[in-house]
Amino acid sequence: MIFQDRKQAGRLLAGRLERYRPVHPMILGLARGGVPVALEVARCLETDLDLIVARKIGAPGSPEYAIGAIAEGGAVYVRREALPEVGLDEDRVAALAELEVAELARRVHVYRVGRQMPDLAGRTAIVVDDGVATGATARAAARSARLRGARQVVLAAPVIAASSLAELRSDFDDVVAVELPEDFMAVGRWYERFDQVSDEEVLGCLRLARHAEADVVRIPFTGSPAGEKGLAGELTIPGGARGVVLFVHGTGSTRRSPRNLLVAGELQRAGSATLLFDLLRPEEAAEDRATARFAFDVPLLTSRVTAAARWLATCPQTRGMGIGIFGASTGAAAALAAAAENPEAIAAVVSRGGRPDLVPAQLLARIQAPVLLLVGSRDEHVLRLNRSVMRHMPSAQLTVVPGATHLFEEPGALDQVARLAAGWFTGRLSTFVPGASLARAHAR
C-alpha cells in the first residue's frame, strides 16, 4: 500500500506493535523523518517517546548510498561488504565519518537542549523510522540503544526493503513493518506526501509528547458500580481537565482502535479526560468475531455505556465533570441511546460515521444533549441513514466531511473529525452541571 503521510503510517505501524504494549517500551524516533512516525506510535501505544540521532556515511560521489552510519553515544556501523565496490578502506571510512560528526553534534544539541539520552537500562527500545532501505542508520541507532542498556531493541518502520531483513536481524531482536516489498525503490515512493522533516517539526513532536504526559493521571477501568465487571479500559485525565469523554467503539473494534486513540489524544490536548473501554468481555468478543451475536445488540451495549457513565459520575477524579460520549459506527447507536436514557447525566454526543437508525425514533426524540453527527461525503449509505433520522433529533447537527469514506482514512479526514469533536465538547462539558438523579440512583 501507499501511505498518505507519516502520521497515517505511524498509526498503521502501531497496530503491528500492539504486542509490545504490556512492556511499556521506549519509542525512539530516528531523527529526523522517523520522529513524526514515532509520535503516532507512542500515542497509540500510550508510552514514552524520545529520539535517537544518527547520520549516514555516504559513498563519495553517491551520498545517498550508505556505506555506514554513526549515532549519538559513540555508536558506529560500517557496511564492510560494500567497501570494495566503492573503492574504500576502513581508514577512508573513518575520515568520512569525521565529516558527519559536526552535524551529528549540532542535531543532538538542538534536539536535546542539554538533556541526556534516555536511560534504557532493562527496557525494550523500539527504533522507529519512516522507511528502511539498507538500514545503516537504523543499525547504528540499535547499537546506540544497547550502549544505553536496552534489554531488547526492535526496529519498526512502515516500509522496509525485504532484501535487508536478514542483515537487520543481526542488530535487532525483532523487525516490524507494514510493508516488506521485494521491489523497494526509494522510501518516498511509498508515501503520497513525503515532505522533508525540519528541526522545528522534530522539536514540535517532542513538545507534544511531553505535554501529553505532563500531569496526566491514568486510572484502570475494570467494571462499574452497576455490576458490569470485566470490561477493561483506561481513564486518562490531563492536568486541568474540565470534562470527560466516554468512547464507544464500533463493531469488531476495541478500546485500542487507532482512530479513537487519535481523537482521544486531540481531546486530551483540548482539556478533556477520556475513558476508552471494551464494550465486550474477552470471551464475548471471541464469540462475536465468529457469530456477530453482540454486534447489533444495541440494548446490551447501551446498558454498558450507561454503566460506564455512572462509573465516571462516581469516580473521585471525574465526579462533577460534564460527561460527553463519542460513538463510532454501530457504537454510536449505543452512545445515542445512552444519552436518551440518561438526559441529566450526558452533556454532549459526537457520532462518527454512526448508525442512529439502529435506535428507535421515540428514543432518539428523548435526547436532550446536543448531538454532532459526522459523516463522510463518500459514505453515501450511512449519510442517507443519518439524514433520515434528523427529524427525530431536534438537538442534532449533521456535518459532512468532504471526500471522506466510512473509516475516514483519507488524508486529513480523521484529523478534521478530531478537531470538530474537540470543538463540540469544549465548553459544553465545562459548563454542564450533572443532574442529581444519577447520584440518587447510586445511593439506592
PyMOL commands that set and color helices and strands:
alter all, ss='L'
color gray80, all
select helices_A, chain A and resi 6-16+18-23+34-45+80-86+90-112+136-147+162-168+187-190+199-213+258-269+282-291+298-314+331-341+356-358+361-364+380-392+413-425+437-443
alter helices_A, ss='H'
color red, helices_A
select strands_A, chain A and resi 26-31+48-59+62-71+75-78+124-128+152-159+174-179+217-221+233-237+243-248+273-277+322-328+346-352+371-376+396-401
alter strands_A, ss='S'
color yellow, strands_A
deselect
rebuild
show_as cartoon
